Amino acid sequence: MPKDEFSRYIKVEFKIPLSEEGRTLNLLEELGFTGAETGLGDDDILFMKAYFPENLEAESLKKELSKFLQGLYADFGSRYQGPIDFSNAGYTDWEKLSHENYLPVREVPKLVILAPWDEPDQFSEEIKLIINPGMTFGTGQHPSTILALRALRKFVRPGIRTLDYGTGTGILAIYALKLGAEYVIGYDNYPGAIESALENTKINHIDRGYKFTIDKSGFHDSSFDIVAANLDLKTITASLSELIGLTADKGKLILSGIEQHESDTVGELLRVRGIDNYETNYHNDWVAFIIEV
């Protein structure tokens, strides 16, 4: 296919509250985007670049996206307010961009996280986890994901049941299976995440012991030996009682996605529920809580 038939895009740059990433991706999917890049700024601000095929109706795209973002800014305050920049991305070589941005990750003992274009046999680590960089969170590069993976490495044992709450790419669920978990459920409220997780499960040749779903009713009366939740403070606050209830007696609840300056808030949320048996692990400016319920 000639290059100019597939690589010309409308690029839209804007910023949003980190807690609204999932809802924003839902809208971008409805509007027909082909991919997005994100970067974390200070004070839970997420900088986003979204790419759309040039043949989309640009004025309609601008109208719908601008309306959505103005609503977010009205709800969350002026510190998130910023320009919404539309431009022609020209001829972007997506494959080259991906190869440059997603290098092997070796932040967890005996684990290397690879992209599909890497050659697994070139790496000596005990476990190779292959994740296709896509539209959802969890490529293994973010400190909060690394913290959650480290906790799984420590606590997953053969035969246990695990829940990955907010599964994204499925990286935590797939790693738990590779560590020997008997059964894993990956839950996410974003349908695109479920598609991504299923794709990554196939790439990793996982063929048993898992379910990815957007429907809580299939597991909400169950309990799990390990519940992993790599979320954000707002979602953790809203879901904490639910997450505790899903964790089996003497099980482990892993909370990640927490910035260090938010750790006291999480500690207080646990204290008012009578929970003081937990450990905290740190990586860069992020913290994970590992709680024995």
N, C-alpha and C positions, 0 to 999 in steps of 0.2 A: 504494500500500500504506500503511495507517495506520502512523504512526510507531512505535506500541507493538508492532507485529508484527515489527520487525527490529532495534531499537536498544537492547534491554535485555540486559545481559551480566553474567556473573560475571567479576570482575576478580581476578587473582592476582598479587601482587607478591612478588618474592624476588630474591636475588642468587646469582650463580654465578661460577666461574672463567671468564675470557674464552675460554680454550682449549676449553671445553665447550659453546660456543654452538651448534655444529652438532648435537651429540648431543641437546642440550636441545630444539632446534627439532624434531628428529625425533620425540621423545616427545610434544611439544605437538601435533604434527600427528596422531599416533595417537590422542590424547585428544580431538581434535575442535575445536581452537582456531580462532578466526576471524582473529586478528591479534595482533601483539605490538609493544611499544615497548621500546627498549633505550637505556641510557646508560652510558658508561664512567666508572668511579670510579678511585681510586688503586690501585696494585699489582695490575693486571690483573683487577679485580673488575668484573663486568658486572651492572648493575641491570636487571631485566626486569619488564615488566608484560605479562601474557598475558590475553587476553579469550576467554571461552567463552560460547556461547549459554545463556541462563538455563534452557532446558528440559533441559539435561544433568543427569544424576544427580550432585548436588553432593557427596554423601558418597563416592561411588566416585572422583570426580575428586580430591578431597582426599587420599584414601588412596593412589592411584597416584602422584600428583605428590609428595606428602610422602615416600613411600618412595624415589623416585628421588633427590630432593634430599638426603635424609639420607645416601644412599650416596655422593653427591658430596662432602658435607662430611666424611664419614669418610675418603675417599681423599685429599682435598686440604688438610685441616687446619681448625682452628677459626676462622682469620681470615675464612673465607668463610661461617661460620655466621651465620645471621640468621633473623628471623621470616619465616614464610610467611603472608602476609596474604590472606585471602579476603574479598571484599566484593561488593556489588551495584553495578555501574557506572552504574546508572540509565539515562537516555536519552542515549547518546553519539552526537553527530552526527559520524560518521566522516569524511564528506566535508569538513566544516568543519575538523576537526582536521588532516586531511592538508594542506589548503590552507594552513593557518597554519604547519605545521611544515616544509614542503618548498618553500622559495623557490628561484628560479633561482640556480645556482652559477656564478660567473665567476672561478675560481681558476687556470685554465689558459689560456694565450694562444690567442685565436681560437676558444675553445670556450665554449659555455654549456650547462649541464645543466638540463633542464627536466622538469617533470612533465606527464603527459598532458593536464591541464586548461589548461596554458599555451598561448599562441598563438605558435608559432614565428616567424611573420612579423613580430612586434613586436621581434625581437631581431636585431641587426646582425652577430653573430658569424659567422665562416666556417662553423663546424660546430655544428649543434644536435643534442644527444644527449638523447633522451627516455627517461626511466627511470620506470617505475611503482613507487612506494614499496610494498613488500610485506613478506613475512616473511623475506627473505634480505638479507645484508649487501651494501652497495655502491650507495648512492644518490648518491654524489658529494660528500656533505657531510663525510665523515670525512677527517681529514688524511692518513691512510695511503692512501686511495683517490686523493686529490688528488696525492700524490707519485707514485703509480704512473701516473696519467694524464699527468703532466708528463714522466715518463721515456718513455712511449710517444710523446708528441708529438715528443720529441727524436730518437728512434731508428727509428721505423717509416717504412719507405720502400715505394713501390709494388713489389709482387711478392714480398715476404718472407712466410715462414711463421711464425705466432705461436701459442704455447700460453698460455692463461689458466688457470693451475692454482689452483683454488679460486674458480670464476667467480662464485658468488653470483648477483647480478642479471644478469650478463653484461656489465656496464658496460665493463670493459677490453677484452673481446673485440669488442664492437660498435664501440668507439672505434677499435681497430686496423683494423677493416674500413673504417671511414669515412676513415681516414688512407691507405688504399690497400693494405693487406695482401692478399696473394693468397688465403691460406687461413688460417683460425683455428679452433683447437679450444678449446672451453671445457670444463674438467673440474671436477666437484664430486662429493663423496660423499653429498650431500644431494639426494634426488630433487626436493624442492620448489624447489631452486635451478635445476635444469635447466628446470622448467616456467616459472619466472620469467624465465630468460634467453631462452627461446624466445618468450615473450610480448613481451619488450622488443625482440627482433629484428624481430618483425612490426610493432610500433609504429614502429620506425625505418625501415621499408620496406627492410630488408636481405633479399635473396632469393637470395644466392649466397655461396659460399666459406666456409661455416662448418659446424661440427658441435658440438653440446653433448652430453656423455655422462657417465655415472657409471662407465663401464667403461674402465679403463686399457689393457686389452689391445689396443684399437684404435689406440693411438698410442705404446705404450711402446717399440717398436723404432725409432721415428722420431727425428728431430732437428729443432730449430726455430731460426730465426734469432733470435727473441726468445722468452724464457720469462718471463712475468709471474706473480709469486706474492705476492698480498696476503694474508698469513696471520697467524700469531702466532708467538712465539718457539718454543713447544713444537713446533708443526707444522713450522716451518722447520728446527729441529734434527733432527727425525725424517726429514725429506724432502730434506735438502740434497744428499746424494750423488745421489739420484734426479733432482733438478732440474738439477744440473750435467750429469748424463749425458744429459738431454733437450735440452740446449743445444748447438747446432752449434758447430764450431770457429770461433773468432772471433765467435761470437754473443754476445748480451747476456742476462744473467740479472738480472731486476729483483726484488729482495726488498723488500717493504714490510710494514707491520703491526708494525713494530719500535719500541718506545718508546726514547727517547734513552738511558735508563739501561741498556738492554740492548745497546747498540751494541758495547761492548767484547766481549761474549759472542759476537756474530755475527762480529766481526773475528777472534777466536780460532778459531772454527769454520772460517773461511776459511784462516787461517794454517796450521793443521795439515793442510790439504789442498793446501798449496803455492800458494795463490792470494793474490796481493798487488796485482793489477791491477784496482782498483775505485775508484769514487767514491761519496761519500755526499752525500745531499741532505736538508735538514731543513725541516719545517713544523710550527709549534707545538712540541709535545713529542715529535714522531715523526720517524723517520729511514728513508730508503730507501737500500739498497745497489744500485748498478748495476755489475755484474761482467762483465768480458770473460773468457770461458772459453777 
